[in-house]
Amino acid sequence: MKIAKLQNMFKGWFIGNFEPSLLKTNDVEVAVKTYKKGDYEAKHYHKVATEFTCIISGRVKMNGIEYEAGDIIVMEPNEVTDFECLVDGTTNVVVKFPGANNDKYEA
């Protein structure tokens, strides 16, 4: 049995080609991310990976559309999005398939 702390993982990524990682792989990336209100990521896209974002708690805005707990957003390769956290403590589970280091491009 292994025990780890999410806070010790690289930006919440605990599976993927990161240090540290519980499973070092390029096949998939998995993270649990918690945000503060106002946290923002500028418009970007991935050329290789499909990104699945599941809102566990709170609310976010992506491409001008608000999402809440229970929503799952699927961003296919080359689809552009930004990201804004609307509520303190918003938590998302993010899965990228396949795992693809350096696959984030500014739009």
C-alpha positions as CSV (number, residue, x, y, z in Angstrom):
1,M,0.0,0.0,0.0
2,K,1.2,3.5,-0.9
3,I,0.0,6.6,0.9
4,A,0.6,10.1,-0.6
5,K,-0.6,13.7,0.0
6,L,-2.3,15.5,-2.9
7,Q,-0.6,18.8,-1.7
8,N,2.8,17.2,-2.4
9,M,1.9,16.4,-6.0
10,F,2.8,18.7,-8.9
11,K,-0.2,21.1,-9.2
12,G,-2.6,18.3,-8.2
13,W,-1.4,15.9,-10.9
14,F,-0.8,12.5,-9.2
15,I,-0.8,10.2,-12.3
16,G,1.2,11.1,-15.3
17,N,4.8,12.0,-16.3
18,F,5.3,14.3,-13.3
19,E,7.6,14.5,-10.3
20,P,6.4,13.2,-8.0
21,S,3.8,10.8,-9.4
22,L,2.1,7.7,-8.0
23,L,2.1,6.3,-11.5
24,K,4.7,7.7,-13.9
25,T,3.2,7.2,-17.4
26,N,2.5,9.1,-20.6
27,D,-0.7,7.1,-21.2
28,V,-2.9,9.3,-19.1
29,E,-2.8,12.2,-16.6
30,V,-5.1,12.6,-13.6
31,A,-5.3,15.5,-11.2
32,V,-7.5,16.9,-8.4
33,K,-7.3,20.7,-8.4
34,T,-8.8,23.1,-5.9
35,Y,-9.0,26.8,-6.9
36,K,-9.7,30.2,-5.3
37,K,-12.2,32.6,-6.7
38,G,-10.6,34.6,-9.5
39,D,-8.0,31.9,-10.4
40,Y,-7.7,32.2,-14.2
41,E,-6.1,30.3,-17.1
42,A,-5.8,32.2,-20.4
43,K,-7.2,30.7,-23.6
44,H,-5.3,27.6,-24.6
45,Y,-5.7,24.3,-26.4
46,H,-4.1,20.9,-26.6
47,K,-3.0,19.4,-30.0
48,V,-2.8,15.7,-28.8
49,A,-4.8,15.2,-25.6
50,T,-8.5,15.2,-24.9
51,E,-9.1,16.8,-21.5
52,F,-12.0,15.8,-19.3
53,T,-12.9,18.2,-16.4
54,C,-15.4,17.1,-13.8
55,I,-16.6,19.8,-11.4
56,I,-16.8,18.2,-8.0
57,S,-17.8,21.4,-6.1
58,G,-18.1,25.1,-6.8
59,R,-18.5,26.9,-10.1
60,V,-16.3,27.8,-13.1
61,K,-16.6,29.6,-16.3
62,M,-15.1,28.3,-19.5
63,N,-15.6,30.1,-22.8
64,G,-18.2,32.3,-21.2
65,I,-20.3,29.4,-20.1
66,E,-20.8,28.7,-16.3
67,Y,-20.5,25.1,-15.1
68,E,-21.3,23.7,-11.6
69,A,-20.9,20.6,-9.5
70,G,-21.7,17.5,-11.5
71,D,-20.9,19.0,-14.9
72,I,-18.3,17.2,-17.0
73,I,-16.6,19.2,-19.8
74,V,-14.8,17.4,-22.6
75,M,-12.3,19.4,-24.6
76,E,-11.2,17.7,-27.7
77,P,-7.8,18.4,-29.3
78,N,-7.5,21.8,-30.9
79,E,-10.6,23.2,-29.0
80,V,-9.8,26.4,-27.3
81,T,-10.9,27.3,-23.8
82,D,-10.1,29.6,-21.0
83,F,-10.9,28.9,-17.3
84,E,-12.1,31.1,-14.5
85,C,-12.9,30.0,-11.0
86,L,-16.1,31.7,-9.7
87,V,-16.2,30.3,-6.1
88,D,-13.5,29.8,-3.5
89,G,-12.8,26.1,-2.9
90,T,-14.0,24.9,-6.3
91,T,-12.6,21.4,-6.8
92,N,-12.2,19.7,-10.2
93,V,-11.0,16.2,-11.3
94,V,-9.1,16.5,-14.5
95,V,-8.1,13.6,-16.8
96,K,-6.0,14.1,-19.9
97,F,-5.8,11.3,-22.4
98,P,-3.3,10.5,-23.6
99,G,-0.8,12.0,-21.3
100,A,1.1,14.5,-23.3
101,N,3.8,16.6,-21.7
102,N,4.3,20.1,-23.3
103,D,0.9,19.8,-25.0
104,K,-0.5,23.2,-23.9
105,Y,-0.6,26.0,-26.4
106,E,-1.7,29.6,-25.9
107,A,-4.5,30.6,-28.2
